[in-house]
Each structure stands twice: as structure tokens, then as C-alpha cells.
Amino acid sequence: MILPIKILTLYLVTIAIMRLMGKSTIVQMTPYDLVAIIIVGTVASEPLISTEFWPTIYALVILVTLHILFSKLTLWQMGNHFFLGEPTILVKHGEIVEDNIEKSRLSVAQLLSILRSKGYPKIADIDYAMLEPIGEVSVIPKVGNTPVTVQHLEISIDDEGLPISVVIDGKVQLKNLELLGKTREWLMDQLEANHVQVKDIIYAYVNEKTKKLNINKRC
């Protein structure tokens, strides 16, 4: 197989495999996700330095099948415990749990840096900080340091719903219009009322609940 075609094919196959593995593979890097990504990259690059193309495709198919199987196993308690583990408490009631940060191979300096990046420079403000199985540190502040919300202030705010894009870079998003229960004709009427043409819009969206159209024109 010609090298450029081989590279393009492997590139597309690898992207398809990452899509099959699911978004959580990238967003929430679990141990088996990390191993799978490393192996996929290694196996996929092999044909670029050798002539073994189809065996590589077969190996990638087997790998993605195993990954999906392991993902299913984590839905069970035993599988979840084996593949992901459990959260580790790093801070409890404003005090660092020294044994746990040592087991997690985190230094105090690293922990403090992580907490500062989360917006908690003072350990005393934290009720619990936990190292999650995906490698993220979750912070639960003490009641007195909980961020004030609209509900706390008893302020009434209108919920406009999810903003759904209807025009992106001068192109009408028909599927999104269907989600809103609107038609292309409705959108055209709205744009005409605002004296705007589709080609002049870089981004326009409609609020899910209020059905209000918001337009951002090209500069």
C-alpha cells in the first residue's frame, strides 16, 4: 500500500477507534483508558515503519473490543473496584490526611498547588478533598465557605433554557431547528425582521425555553 494512503487510513481508523471508546476516554482518563490509548498509538504507528498493515488493523479491532468490554465491566461494583479503585480522602475537616497523600504519592506541595488551582488557598476552608479514581481532586468546602448562589439570596431569575445554535459560520443548522420545533422558514422570517442575511452571521442561537433568537454578525 502506498505510504500516504497507509497514513491516511491509519489516521482515520485511529480516530474511529477513539470515537468508539467513548468521550470519557479523553475527558476522564481511567487506568484502562490510559493503557488503551498508549497501546493504540503504538500499534497504529507500527505499519509506518514496517509492511505489516492488516495485522495492525486486526490488533486494533481486538484492542477496542477489549476496551469496550472493560468499560462494561466497570458498571458492576466488583469490576469498578478492580479497574478504577475508590476515592482517597486527602483532606478531612480542614486537616491533611498524611497517610493518604503518601499512599497516593502526592507531596504536600503538590496538594496545596492543586487546591489553590481549585480556588481554595486555605486548607481550613475545606471540609473534604478527595482524589478521584480518574485522577481529579474533588473539593467539598465547609458550609461557611460554600459559594453564595441565587437560591441563597432568594433572587428570582428567569430560566431561558439551553442556548441551541441555529447558524454557525453562515450555515443553517437544520437538525438544531428540529430540536427547537422550528423550521428554516421560521428562521428566515426572524432574520428578515432583524434585517440580517444568513451569510452575514458568524453565530446565532435560540434559547430553548424562550425561543429568543440571538445573533452575532461578522465584523
N, C-alpha and C positions, 0 to 999 in steps of 0.2 A: 504494500500500500504506500502511495506517495506520502512523504513526511507531512506536508501542510494539511492534507486530508486526514491523516492519522491524528495530528494535533487537534484539529477542529473536532473530530469525532470524540476523542477522549475528553476534550473540554466540555462538550455538550453532555456526554454521558455522565461525567462527574457532577455537573450542575443538576442533572435529573436525579442522581443518587442523593444529593444533599436535599433536594426538594422532597424526595420520598422519605428521608429520615425525619422530616418534620422541622418546623420552625424552632422548636425547643432545643434542637441540636445546637443551634447557633446562639440563641438567647440564654438558655440555661444549660451551661456546659457541665454535664454529669460525667463521672469517670468513664462510663462506657461510651459516651458521646465523644470524649476526647480521644480515646483509643481508636474508635472507628474512624474519626477524621484523619488521624495520623496515618493509619493503615491505608485508607482510601487514597490519600495523597501519595504515599509511597508506591502503592500498586499501580495507580494511574500513570505515574511518571515512568514506570519500568519500560513500556514499549518505546519511549522516546530515545532510549539508549540501547535497545535490543530489537529483535524482529518478532518477539512474542506478543502478538496483538490480541487474537481471540482468546487465548488462555487468560489474559488480563481481564477481558470483559466477563468471562465466566467467574473469575475470582471476585470481581466487584459485585456481581449478582449475588453470589454466596454471602459476601460480607454484608450487603444491605439487608438481605433476608435475616441474617443472624441479628443485626441491629434492631430490626423491627420486632423480632421475637423477644429480645431482651427488653425492649420498650414495653411490650405487652406484659412481660413478667413483673415489671415494676408496679403494675396495677394491683398486684397481690401483696399482702403485707410482708410475707417472707421474702419475696423477690425484691421488694422495695428496700427492705432492711439489708439484703445482701449486696445489691448493686449500688444503692445510694447512701446507706447508712442513716444516722439520725442527727438532728441538730445538736450542736455543742454550746452550752452556756458559757460565754466568755466574761460577761459582767452580770452580777446579780445584786439588786438593791444598791446600786452605786459603788459596788466593790468588785475589783477584778478577781476572777476565779483563776488563781495562778496555775493550779494543776491542769486545768483545761486548756489554757493557752499554750502550755508546754506540750501537752498531748497533740494539740493542733499545729505545733511547730510555728507558732506566731510569737514574735517578740513583743514586749510591751510597747516599744516604739512603733511597730507596725500597727498594732491595735489602736493606739492613740491617733495615728495618722488616718486610719480608716474611719474612726469615729468623728474626727474633725471634718473629713470629707462628707460625712452624713449630716453635718450641722450640729454636732454635739462636742464642743471642745472641753466640756467639764464632765468627768465620769460621774460626779454626784448627781447630775441631772438625769441619769439613765436608770431605769428600773431593770431592764434586761437587754443584753446584747447577745445575739446567738449567731454562730457560724452555721449557715445552712448547708445541706448536702451538695448544693450546686456551687458552693464556694462564695456565696454572697453573705455579708454580715447584715442581719436584721436588727434594728434598734427599736425598743419599746421605751419611750420616755416615762418618767414619773408623772403622776397625774398633774402635779403643779406645773410641769413643763410641757404639757400637751399643747400643740399649736391651737390657737383660737380659731374656731370655724364659724360659719354663718349661723349654724344651728345654735351655737353657744350664745351668740349675740341676739338671737331671736329676730333676725332680719329676713324678710321675705324677698326671695329672688325668683324671677320667672325662669323656668327651665325651658330653654329653646330647643333642646334635643341635640342629637349628633349632627355636626355640620357635614353634609354629603356633597362632594364635588360634582358639578354638572358640566363644567367646562374646564379643560386643562390644556393650556398652550394652544388655544384656538380650536380645540376639538371637543365636540359634544359627547358626554358620557351617557350613552343611551341606557346602559344597564342600571346606572345610578338613578336615572329618571324613573325607571320602572320601580325601583325600590321606594321611591317617593310617591308613586302613584300618579306621576305626571308624564306628559308626552312632550315630544320635541316641539310640537306646535305651541304648547303652553309656554315653553322656554322662549321660543321665538317672539311670542307676544310680549313676554316680560322684558326681553332685550329691546324690542321696538319701543316699548313705553319708556325705557331708560335711554333711548337714542344711542344704542350701542350695537355693534355688529360682532358676531362670534369671533371673527379673525382678529379683532382688536382686544380680545380678552386673554390674559395670561392665566387667570384663575377665577372661577366663580363657584359658589357653593350655596346650597339651600339648607336651612335649619330644619331638621327632621320634624319637629313638632309645630313650629310657627309657619313653616313653608315660606319663610322670608328669603328672598334672593339677595346675595351679597356679591358684588362684582369688583374685581381688581383688574384695571385696564393696563395695557402695555404702556411703558413710559415713552 
